[in-house]
């Protein structure tokens, strides 16, 4: 829906139009259906189609390929808004856009011309296949292999926790192409664009939260992929290609954390004014006031860190430390605020009649996905030392 971007308008006007359209979409097409779809763990087909109409499958794709060309800052605001209503919806287009980013930044011009317009329109929807049963954060330990056979690669292996792998029709797949034992572990890993009709099998996984979205296990058994579906012009670049895309992914996860933390705060502030104990609203009790103050402070701090990371990314600068800080702070804020919201709501927070129990189930994923929070702490510490060397 490129008409959202109107020539001659200032960036602020463009942002307002886009964000207003997102708000209307969430209130009309998402919020009334969340509890029913989430309880049934049912994929939101109509919501996904509306995302395509809004152009969000092409949110960060360049306009020359049919996308909206949004910068990371406004994109993160969209993700925050979506996640404050239903986090699962943000996953439908975020994993897709990480795949798109890899193609746009590293693919051949022929690959970009052929695939990006289909990705931007939502005609083709996909995600990334990185994690395996025996390795998650440690991507260097993957076992999926791609063997060259003439004009094709033959891929064998298994991937886990792949978003859009069931309802989508294409994946960016990380696989070993160089199997020499004396090579460093990060060498010889390549990234492929693999269509579902090439033969991979996917099945949906059950989860505590983040329901309805199709997180799946994917099996590759002698899947033949044309050589021109290698992303880039040479083998062995896959790990660097996908890690560069995860910077935007971590900013996205941070924005999800801000959204959940904010939703917990807003619903707790409202509930605390309506719920009475000992003859007065619970918002007048100091214990509740302290909780609300801490929750609000977490939200604002998380949002500022996320905005900072997005701004650094938009300047084209390295932002693994900033993205790591944002991801760490915002996702911990979501975890803490969901727990405090549960305490403020009491037994009602434990009931599916309220949204709090869903936030409480969704938030833990954020501390794991796109690199665990423990890993983010290591990245932050290493970058602090590298950026601030001291001469002996």
ZIPELIN-V962714 format. One record per backbone hydrogen bond with DSSP energy under -1.0 kcal/mol. NH is the residue of the N-H (numbers start at 1). CO is the residue of the C=O. If there is no record, write none. Layout:
NH/CO
NH/CO
This chain:
4/1
5/2
9/6
14/10
15/11
16/12
17/13
18/14
19/15
20/16
21/17
22/18
23/19
24/20
25/21
26/22
27/23
28/24
29/25
31/26
33/30
37/33
38/34
39/35
40/36
42/37
45/43
48/44
49/45
50/46
51/47
52/48
53/49
54/50
56/51
58/55
59/56
65/62
66/63
67/62
68/58
69/61
70/59
75/71
76/72
77/73
78/74
79/75
80/76
81/77
82/78
83/79
84/80
85/82
86/82
89/86
94/90
95/91
97/93
98/94
99/95
100/96
101/97
102/98
103/99
104/100
105/101
106/102
107/103
112/108
113/109
114/110
115/111
116/112
119/115
120/116
121/117
124/118
127/170
129/172
132/135
135/132
139/137
141/138
142/139
145/156
146/176
147/154
149/152
152/149
153/225
154/147
155/223
156/145
157/220
159/218
160/131
162/216
165/162
169/125
171/194
172/127
173/192
174/129
175/190
176/144
177/188
178/188
183/180
187/184
190/175
192/173
193/229
194/171
196/169
198/195
199/196
201/219
203/217
205/215
213/211
215/213
216/162
217/203
218/159
219/201
220/157
223/155
225/153
227/151
229/226
230/227
231/191
238/189
241/237
242/238
243/239
244/240
245/241
246/242
249/245
250/246
251/247
252/248
253/249
254/250
255/251
256/252
257/253
258/254
259/255
260/256
261/257
262/258
263/259
264/260
265/261
266/262
267/263
268/264
269/265
270/266
271/267
272/268
275/271
277/280
280/277
282/275
283/272
284/281
285/282
289/285
290/286
291/287
292/288
293/289
294/290
295/291
296/292
297/293
298/294
299/295
300/296
301/297
302/298
303/299
304/300
305/301
306/302
307/303
308/304
309/305
310/306
311/307
312/308
313/309
314/310
315/311
316/313
317/312
323/319
324/320
325/321
326/322
327/323
328/324
329/325
330/326
331/327
332/328
333/329
334/330
335/331
336/332
337/333
338/334
339/335
340/336
341/337
342/338
343/339
344/340
345/341
346/342
348/345
349/346
350/347
351/348
354/351
359/355
360/356
361/357
362/358
363/359
366/363
368/365
369/365
373/367
376/372
377/373
378/374
379/375
380/376
381/377
382/378
383/379
384/380
385/381
386/382
387/383
